[in-house]
Amino acid sequence: RDMGLFEGYTLAPRTHTVNGFVVPAPIDVEPHRDSICYMAHLAARNLTLRHTWIGGEDRLYLNRGLIFATKEAAQQNALAMLGVSPNTPIGEV
């Protein structure tokens, strides 16, 4: 199930700065249970983990700014965390 947090509304993408790179901001509202979201994960091969929100420990990741609505946003943030341009292809990291 997609995030569906703001069904029927169009919101301008929020951004924040990580290591000097402007990248998509993490979500800051708890998703609906069983929603698919993405976590920036520096040890993962593609720098992200696809995640089904269940609550509990997930709130720790949300509070740390590691949960994103899209895989691309999570990857761009992970690259920025590594000090690498968010436009760098994952295979080059």
N, C-alpha and C positions, 0 to 999 in steps of 0.2 A: 504494500500500500504506500502511495506517495505521501509526502509530508502533509499536504492539504491544510496547512495552518491558516492560510489566508484565501480560501476559495472565494472567487468572485471579485477579488481586488488585485490591482496591479501596483506593485511597490517598486520604487527605484532601488536598484541593488545597493546594499550597504557595503562599505569597504572599511578596512583598517590598515595600519602600516606594521609590517613585520620586517625587522632588519633593513629598513629603508625601502622596502618594496610595498606598493599599494596592492592589496589582494582582497578578495571577497571576505566579508566579516563572517564569523561563525554564527550559528543560530543562537538566540538568547532566550528562547521560550521552549519549554518542555514539549516535545512532539507528542502526538497521540500514541498510545500503546500500539505496538506492532508496525509502526511507521518505519520505512526504510530511510536511513540517513547514512552519512559517511564520516569516518573518523580519520583525521590526519595522523599517520603512524609512520614515524621515521624508520622503523625497522622492517616495514613491509616492502615487498618487491616493487610495487607500484606506488608506494608512499601513502596508501589509503587502505582502510578496511570498510567493506560494506557491512552495515550494522542494522539490526532490527531493534528498535527502541523498546525496552521493557521497563525502564525506570530503575529504581534501586541504585546500583553502582553506576549506571549510566549518567546519573546526575553529577557525579564527580567529573566525568569527561566534559559535560556541558558547562559546568562551572569553570573548567580550565580552558574553555574556548577551543575545544578539539572536535566539536560536532558541526557538520556542514550539511546543507541541503543537497549538494551535488558532489559527485566524485571529482569533478574538475576544480571546484572550490577547495576541497580538501587537499588535492594535489598541489595547487598553487600555494597554499599556506605551508604545506610540508616543505616544498622547495625553498620558500622564503625563510623558514626556520633553519634550513641548512645554509642560508646565505647565498643561495643560487637564484638566478632570475626565474620568476614564475613562468616564463615563456620557454624555458629549457625543456626539450623533450625528455621524458622520464628515462629513456634508454641511455641518455648521456650522463646520468648522475651516478 
